[in-house]
Amino acid sequence: MEENEEKQMEEFAEFLGKGFAVLWIIVCMVLLMTLPTYWLWNWLMPTIFGLNTITLWQALGLNILCSILFKSTNVSNN
């Protein structure tokens, strides 16, 4: 019985480790996709248009908004 419980605990720990690894990869990918917007906005927009700088969260929101507004909806009639 104890061996079975130990095996279950090891499987659960492995599952948690994989879950955290996937979560970490997702966070890194989101950050890598957000940073260019953040840097370019804060570099260009205040100088060119006199706009305020934005935070990293605002850059993420801007990326999400743009993906919603400019998403391609190619519908083929084959």
Distance bins in CASP14 RR format, pairs under 12 A and 6 or more apart:
PFRMAT RR
TARGET T0000
AUTHOR 0000-0000-0000
RMODE 2
METHOD distances of the structure
MODEL  1
1 7 0 0 0 0 0 1 0 0 0 0 0
1 8 0 0 0 0 0 1 0 0 0 0 0
2 8 0 0 0 0 0 1 0 0 0 0 0
2 9 0 0 0 0 0 1 0 0 0 0 0
3 9 0 0 0 0 0 1 0 0 0 0 0
3 10 0 0 0 0 0 1 0 0 0 0 0
4 10 0 0 0 0 0 1 0 0 0 0 0
4 11 0 0 0 0 0 1 0 0 0 0 0
5 11 0 0 0 0 0 1 0 0 0 0 0
5 12 0 0 0 0 0 1 0 0 0 0 0
6 12 0 0 0 0 0 1 0 0 0 0 0
6 13 0 0 0 0 0 1 0 0 0 0 0
7 13 0 0 0 0 0 1 0 0 0 0 0
7 14 0 0 0 0 0 1 0 0 0 0 0
8 14 0 0 0 0 0 1 0 0 0 0 0
8 15 0 0 0 0 0 1 0 0 0 0 0
9 15 0 0 0 0 0 1 0 0 0 0 0
9 16 0 0 0 0 0 1 0 0 0 0 0
10 16 0 0 0 0 0 1 0 0 0 0 0
10 17 0 0 0 0 0 1 0 0 0 0 0
11 17 0 0 0 0 0 1 0 0 0 0 0
11 18 0 0 0 0 0 1 0 0 0 0 0
12 18 0 0 0 0 0 1 0 0 0 0 0
12 19 0 0 0 0 0 1 0 0 0 0 0
13 19 0 0 0 0 0 1 0 0 0 0 0
13 20 0 0 0 0 0 1 0 0 0 0 0
14 20 0 0 0 0 0 1 0 0 0 0 0
14 21 0 0 0 0 0 1 0 0 0 0 0
15 21 0 0 0 0 0 1 0 0 0 0 0
15 22 0 0 0 0 0 1 0 0 0 0 0
16 22 0 0 0 0 0 1 0 0 0 0 0
16 23 0 0 0 0 0 1 0 0 0 0 0
17 23 0 0 0 0 1 0 0 0 0 0 0
17 24 0 0 0 0 1 0 0 0 0 0 0
18 24 0 0 0 0 0 1 0 0 0 0 0
18 25 0 0 0 0 0 1 0 0 0 0 0
19 25 0 0 0 0 1 0 0 0 0 0 0
19 26 0 0 0 0 1 0 0 0 0 0 0
19 27 0 0 0 0 0 1 0 0 0 0 0
20 26 0 0 0 0 0 1 0 0 0 0 0
20 27 0 0 0 0 0 1 0 0 0 0 0
21 27 0 0 0 0 0 1 0 0 0 0 0
21 28 0 0 0 0 0 1 0 0 0 0 0
22 28 0 0 0 0 0 1 0 0 0 0 0
22 29 0 0 0 0 0 1 0 0 0 0 0
23 29 0 0 0 0 0 1 0 0 0 0 0
23 30 0 0 0 0 0 1 0 0 0 0 0
24 30 0 0 0 0 0 1 0 0 0 0 0
24 31 0 0 0 0 0 1 0 0 0 0 0
25 31 0 0 0 0 0 1 0 0 0 0 0
25 32 0 0 0 0 0 1 0 0 0 0 0
26 32 0 0 0 0 0 1 0 0 0 0 0
26 33 0 0 0 0 0 1 0 0 0 0 0
27 33 0 0 0 0 0 1 0 0 0 0 0
27 34 0 0 0 0 0 1 0 0 0 0 0
27 60 0 0 0 0 0 1 0 0 0 0 0
28 34 0 0 0 0 0 1 0 0 0 0 0
28 35 0 0 0 0 0 1 0 0 0 0 0
29 35 0 0 0 0 0 1 0 0 0 0 0
29 60 0 0 0 0 0 1 0 0 0 0 0
29 63 0 0 0 0 0 1 0 0 0 0 0
30 37 0 0 0 0 0 1 0 0 0 0 0
30 38 0 0 0 0 0 1 0 0 0 0 0
30 56 0 0 0 0 0 1 0 0 0 0 0
30 57 0 0 0 0 0 1 0 0 0 0 0
30 59 0 0 0 0 0 1 0 0 0 0 0
30 60 1 0 0 1 0 0 0 0 0 0 0
30 61 0 0 0 0 0 1 0 0 0 0 0
30 63 0 0 0 0 1 0 0 0 0 0 0
30 64 0 0 0 0 1 0 0 0 0 0 0
30 67 0 0 0 0 0 1 0 0 0 0 0
31 37 0 0 0 0 0 1 0 0 0 0 0
31 38 0 0 0 0 1 0 0 0 0 0 0
31 56 0 0 0 0 1 0 0 0 0 0 0
31 57 0 0 0 0 0 1 0 0 0 0 0
31 59 0 0 0 0 0 1 0 0 0 0 0
31 60 0 0 0 0 1 0 0 0 0 0 0
31 63 0 0 0 0 0 1 0 0 0 0 0
32 38 0 0 0 0 0 1 0 0 0 0 0
32 39 0 0 0 0 0 1 0 0 0 0 0
32 60 0 0 0 0 0 1 0 0 0 0 0
32 63 0 0 0 0 0 1 0 0 0 0 0
33 56 0 0 0 0 0 1 0 0 0 0 0
33 59 0 0 0 0 1 0 0 0 0 0 0
33 60 0 0 0 0 1 0 0 0 0 0 0
33 61 0 0 0 0 0 1 0 0 0 0 0
33 62 0 0 0 0 0 1 0 0 0 0 0
33 63 1 0 0 1 0 0 0 0 0 0 0
33 64 0 0 0 0 0 1 0 0 0 0 0
33 66 0 0 0 0 0 1 0 0 0 0 0
33 67 0 0 0 0 1 0 0 0 0 0 0
34 40 0 0 0 0 0 1 0 0 0 0 0
34 41 0 0 0 0 0 1 0 0 0 0 0
34 54 0 0 0 0 0 1 0 0 0 0 0
34 55 0 0 0 0 0 1 0 0 0 0 0
34 56 1 0 0 1 0 0 0 0 0 0 0
34 57 0 0 0 0 1 0 0 0 0 0 0
34 58 0 0 0 0 1 0 0 0 0 0 0
34 59 1 0 1 0 0 0 0 0 0 0 0
34 60 1 0 1 0 0 0 0 0 0 0 0
34 61 0 0 0 0 1 0 0 0 0 0 0
34 62 0 0 0 0 1 0 0 0 0 0 0
34 63 1 0 1 0 0 0 0 0 0 0 0
34 64 0 0 0 0 1 0 0 0 0 0 0
34 66 0 0 0 0 0 1 0 0 0 0 0
34 67 0 0 0 0 0 1 0 0 0 0 0
35 41 0 0 0 0 0 1 0 0 0 0 0
35 42 0 0 0 0 0 1 0 0 0 0 0
35 43 0 0 0 0 0 1 0 0 0 0 0
35 56 1 0 0 1 0 0 0 0 0 0 0
35 59 1 0 0 1 0 0 0 0 0 0 0
35 60 0 0 0 0 1 0 0 0 0 0 0
35 63 0 0 0 0 0 1 0 0 0 0 0
36 42 0 0 0 0 0 1 0 0 0 0 0
36 43 0 0 0 0 0 1 0 0 0 0 0
36 44 0 0 0 0 0 1 0 0 0 0 0
36 56 0 0 0 0 0 1 0 0 0 0 0
36 59 0 0 0 0 1 0 0 0 0 0 0
36 60 0 0 0 0 0 1 0 0 0 0 0
36 62 0 0 0 0 0 1 0 0 0 0 0
36 63 0 0 0 0 1 0 0 0 0 0 0
37 43 0 0 0 0 0 1 0 0 0 0 0
37 44 0 0 0 0 0 1 0 0 0 0 0
37 45 0 0 0 0 0 1 0 0 0 0 0
37 54 0 0 0 0 1 0 0 0 0 0 0
37 55 0 0 0 0 0 1 0 0 0 0 0
37 56 0 0 0 0 1 0 0 0 0 0 0
37 57 0 0 0 0 0 1 0 0 0 0 0
37 58 0 0 0 0 1 0 0 0 0 0 0
37 59 1 0 1 0 0 0 0 0 0 0 0
37 60 0 0 0 0 1 0 0 0 0 0 0
37 61 0 0 0 0 1 0 0 0 0 0 0
37 62 1 0 1 0 0 0 0 0 0 0 0
37 63 1 0 1 0 0 0 0 0 0 0 0
37 64 0 0 0 0 0 1 0 0 0 0 0
37 65 0 0 0 0 0 1 0 0 0 0 0
37 66 0 0 0 0 1 0 0 0 0 0 0
37 67 0 0 0 0 0 1 0 0 0 0 0
38 44 0 0 0 0 0 1 0 0 0 0 0
38 45 0 0 0 0 0 1 0 0 0 0 0
38 53 0 0 0 0 1 0 0 0 0 0 0
38 54 1 0 0 1 0 0 0 0 0 0 0
38 55 1 0 0 1 0 0 0 0 0 0 0
38 56 1 0 1 0 0 0 0 0 0 0 0
38 57 0 0 0 0 1 0 0 0 0 0 0
38 58 0 0 0 0 1 0 0 0 0 0 0
38 59 1 1 0 0 0 0 0 0 0 0 0
38 60 0 0 0 0 1 0 0 0 0 0 0
38 61 0 0 0 0 0 1 0 0 0 0 0
38 62 0 0 0 0 1 0 0 0 0 0 0
38 63 0 0 0 0 1 0 0 0 0 0 0
39 45 0 0 0 0 0 1 0 0 0 0 0
39 53 0 0 0 0 0 1 0 0 0 0 0
39 54 0 0 0 0 0 1 0 0 0 0 0
39 56 0 0 0 0 0 1 0 0 0 0 0
39 59 0 0 0 0 1 0 0 0 0 0 0
40 46 0 0 0 0 0 1 0 0 0 0 0
40 47 0 0 0 0 0 1 0 0 0 0 0
40 48 0 0 0 0 0 1 0 0 0 0 0
40 53 0 0 0 0 0 1 0 0 0 0 0
40 54 0 0 0 0 0 1 0 0 0 0 0
40 59 0 0 0 0 1 0 0 0 0 0 0
40 62 0 0 0 0 0 1 0 0 0 0 0
40 63 0 0 0 0 0 1 0 0 0 0 0
41 47 0 0 0 0 0 1 0 0 0 0 0
41 48 0 0 0 0 0 1 0 0 0 0 0
41 49 0 0 0 0 0 1 0 0 0 0 0
41 50 0 0 0 0 0 1 0 0 0 0 0
41 51 0 0 0 0 1 0 0 0 0 0 0
41 52 0 0 0 0 1 0 0 0 0 0 0
41 53 1 0 0 1 0 0 0 0 0 0 0
41 54 1 0 1 0 0 0 0 0 0 0 0
41 55 0 0 0 0 0 1 0 0 0 0 0
41 56 0 0 0 0 0 1 0 0 0 0 0
41 58 0 0 0 0 1 0 0 0 0 0 0
41 59 1 0 0 1 0 0 0 0 0 0 0
41 60 0 0 0 0 0 1 0 0 0 0 0
41 61 0 0 0 0 0 1 0 0 0 0 0
41 62 1 0 0 1 0 0 0 0 0 0 0
41 63 0 0 0 0 0 1 0 0 0 0 0
41 66 0 0 0 0 0 1 0 0 0 0 0
42 48 0 0 0 0 0 1 0 0 0 0 0
42 50 0 0 0 0 0 1 0 0 0 0 0
42 51 0 0 0 0 1 0 0 0 0 0 0
42 52 0 0 0 0 1 0 0 0 0 0 0
42 53 1 0 1 0 0 0 0 0 0 0 0
42 54 1 0 0 1 0 0 0 0 0 0 0
42 55 0 0 0 0 1 0 0 0 0 0 0
42 56 0 0 0 0 1 0 0 0 0 0 0
42 58 0 0 0 0 0 1 0 0 0 0 0
42 59 0 0 0 0 1 0 0 0 0 0 0
42 62 0 0 0 0 0 1 0 0 0 0 0
43 51 0 0 0 0 0 1 0 0 0 0 0
43 53 0 0 0 0 1 0 0 0 0 0 0
43 54 0 0 0 0 0 1 0 0 0 0 0
44 50 0 0 0 0 0 1 0 0 0 0 0
44 51 0 0 0 0 1 0 0 0 0 0 0
44 53 0 0 0 0 0 1 0 0 0 0 0
44 54 0 0 0 0 0 1 0 0 0 0 0
45 51 1 0 1 0 0 0 0 0 0 0 0
45 52 0 0 0 0 1 0 0 0 0 0 0
45 53 1 0 0 1 0 0 0 0 0 0 0
45 54 0 0 0 0 1 0 0 0 0 0 0
45 58 0 0 0 0 0 1 0 0 0 0 0
45 59 0 0 0 0 0 1 0 0 0 0 0
45 62 0 0 0 0 0 1 0 0 0 0 0
46 52 1 0 0 1 0 0 0 0 0 0 0
46 53 1 0 1 0 0 0 0 0 0 0 0
46 54 0 0 0 0 1 0 0 0 0 0 0
47 53 0 0 0 0 0 1 0 0 0 0 0
51 58 0 0 0 0 0 1 0 0 0 0 0
51 62 0 0 0 0 0 1 0 0 0 0 0
52 58 0 0 0 0 1 0 0 0 0 0 0
53 59 0 0 0 0 0 1 0 0 0 0 0
54 60 0 0 0 0 1 0 0 0 0 0 0
54 61 0 0 0 0 1 0 0 0 0 0 0
54 62 1 0 0 1 0 0 0 0 0 0 0
54 63 0 0 0 0 0 1 0 0 0 0 0
55 61 0 0 0 0 1 0 0 0 0 0 0
55 62 0 0 0 0 0 1 0 0 0 0 0
56 62 0 0 0 0 0 1 0 0 0 0 0
56 63 0 0 0 0 0 1 0 0 0 0 0
57 63 0 0 0 0 0 1 0 0 0 0 0
57 64 0 0 0 0 0 1 0 0 0 0 0
58 64 0 0 0 0 0 1 0 0 0 0 0
58 65 0 0 0 0 0 1 0 0 0 0 0
59 65 0 0 0 0 0 1 0 0 0 0 0
59 66 0 0 0 0 0 1 0 0 0 0 0
60 66 0 0 0 0 0 1 0 0 0 0 0
60 67 0 0 0 0 0 1 0 0 0 0 0
61 67 0 0 0 0 1 0 0 0 0 0 0
61 68 0 0 0 0 1 0 0 0 0 0 0
61 69 0 0 0 0 0 1 0 0 0 0 0
62 68 0 0 0 0 0 1 0 0 0 0 0
62 69 0 0 0 0 0 1 0 0 0 0 0
62 70 0 0 0 0 0 1 0 0 0 0 0
63 69 0 0 0 0 0 1 0 0 0 0 0
63 70 0 0 0 0 0 1 0 0 0 0 0
64 70 0 0 0 0 0 1 0 0 0 0 0
64 71 0 0 0 0 0 1 0 0 0 0 0
65 71 0 0 0 0 0 1 0 0 0 0 0
END
